[in-house]
């Protein structure tokens, strides 16, 4: 990524722009974009799962440390459930609905 110095809106000197320069689309660029798109899809899927199924939007934590503990607890519970299902020969994600109470 190359930063360009451009004048800001008020004309008071240059600011560093962190946008990459426009690059013509080629076959190798398209392959890279596909890889990035698949990574982005996986990340968005994890965030959606954490926010929806695990109800992390309504975590009720008072401090950042408390939030980290609640996230860790829920991830540990999900991992343990998947492990127990796998060991028991059931589908890994066949978990009971969690209503957050």
C-alpha positions in Angstrom: 0.0 0.0 0.0 1.4 3.4 -1.0 0.4 6.5 0.9 -0.1 9.6 -1.2 0.2 13.1 0.2 -2.9 15.1 -0.8 -4.1 18.4 0.5 -7.0 18.1 2.9 -10.4 19.7 2.4 -9.5 23.0 4.1 -6.2 23.4 2.1 -4.0 23.3 5.2 -1.2 21.0 4.0 -0.9 17.4 3.1 -2.5 14.4 4.8 -1.4 10.8 4.3 -4.0 8.8 2.4 -4.0 5.1 3.3 -6.0 3.9 0.3 -4.2 1.7 -2.1 -3.7 3.1 -5.6 -6.1 1.7 -8.2 -4.7 -1.4 -9.8 -6.0 -2.8 -13.1 -7.9 -6.1 -12.6 -5.9 -9.1 -13.9 -6.3 -12.8 -13.4 -3.8 -12.9 -10.5 -5.7 -9.9 -8.8 -9.0 -11.8 -9.2 -7.5 -14.9 -7.5 -6.3 -12.7 -4.7 -9.7 -11.0 -4.4 -11.4 -14.4 -4.2 -9.1 -15.5 -1.4 -9.7 -12.3 0.5 -13.5 -12.6 -0.1 -13.5 -16.1 1.4 -11.5 -14.9 4.4 -13.9 -12.0 4.9 -16.9 -14.4 4.6 -15.5 -16.6 7.3 -14.9 -13.6 9.6 -18.3 -12.2 9.0 -19.8 -15.6 9.7 -18.0 -15.9 13.0 -19.1 -12.4 14.1 -22.7 -13.1 13.0 -22.7 -16.3 15.0 -21.2 -14.6 18.1 -23.7 -11.8 17.9 -26.8 -13.8 17.0 -26.6 -17.3 18.5 -24.5 -16.4 21.5 -26.2 -13.1 22.2 -23.1 -11.1 22.5 -24.8 -7.9 21.5 -26.6 -8.0 24.9 -23.7 -9.2 27.1 -24.4 -6.9 30.1 -20.7 -6.7 31.0 -19.7 -3.6 32.9 -15.9 -3.6 32.0 -13.8 -4.7 29.1 -12.3 -7.4 31.3 -15.8 -8.6 32.1 -16.7 -8.7 28.4 -13.6 -10.8 27.7 -14.6 -13.2 30.4 -18.1 -13.6 29.0 -16.9 -14.1 25.5 -14.4 -16.7 26.6 -17.1 -18.5 28.6 -19.5 -18.7 25.7 -16.8 -19.8 23.3 -15.6 -22.5 25.7 -19.2 -23.7 26.2 -19.7 -23.9 22.4 -16.3 -25.7 21.9 -17.1 -28.2 24.6 -20.6 -28.9 23.2 -19.1 -29.5 19.7 -16.4 -31.8 21.3 -18.9 -33.8 23.3 -21.2 -34.2 20.3 -18.2 -35.4 18.2 -17.1 -37.9 20.8 -20.7 -39.2 21.1 -21.0 -39.7 17.4 -23.6 -37.0 16.9 -23.4 -34.1 14.4 -21.0 -31.5 15.8 -23.3 -28.6 15.6 -26.4 -30.4 16.8 -26.7 -28.3 19.9 -29.7 -27.4 22.0 -31.1 -23.9 21.5 -29.6 -21.5 24.0 -31.9 -18.7 25.1 -29.4 -16.8 27.2 -31.1 -17.3 30.6 
